[in-house]
């Protein structure tokens, strides 16, 4: 209970700091009536919280579905595919309505994720998924770099800022553009969560319990795409949130199943992006830096520390026969048995 209260207090402190700090600074008593708060900082803060929650939940879904704590959207071709789907029309000077940008991001993210699963045998070997995903992500990023050669200098600056993940200049229209996708993703996420706990047992055990492993992983990928792609379309690929949030949630709830970890992973993701946006706005003020640069800059050492201090899984003990304190002896055959 004390850890839950600490997370809530951190989230509240980050919210107040995001609304009050800046140029000009706004006291706590004047937050409700200031134009700079209601029309500039508040939509940016809401977008940071929603985007972080989506990235945190998506990271947990991928890690549980693939049985690998290192699985992140950035290494599986999902984020790179979504970024390519949005940035390619900008590079090629193709006019695309804002309404269609999330669809382009979803198409790119789905293509990258499905290609990774197909090449890796639908996740039979968790390490193979990471290696294949890294190769797919590198290929998609290389394709985007090739396209960027055709862009002019002004477009390059906008594309570089977008690819690092930025919340600068976001308004209420950007926030409202995410709600239709959340209406689709949240119910699917609730239905998908119990299956993730079964996939954690392994493919053979999951099949024995009636789960179709390939369809379950494709469904988990679809939920991840719907969570990540609209966020990438609005904010760009914000790195390391999908990795850090699930690990912090497991520290808060060790041994918990995916159903209980999902809200905590979403809460940690929202907290990470909201707190990272503070140095993005204030560190080099009046110049703003991309929030994705800060999540990566602070997330790399935090991720390494989490991995170094992670508790190893306890070995499973062999079952003993009922009513005895010693393990059963192996059955002897042939000459050893007196034949």
Helices and strands as residue ranges (DSSP letters): H 2-20, G 28-30, H 35-35, I 36-41, H 42-66, G 73-75, H 78-91, H 98-119, H 126-148, H 153-164, H 172-199, H 203-208, H 213-235, H 241-252, H 258-282, H 291-308, G 334-337
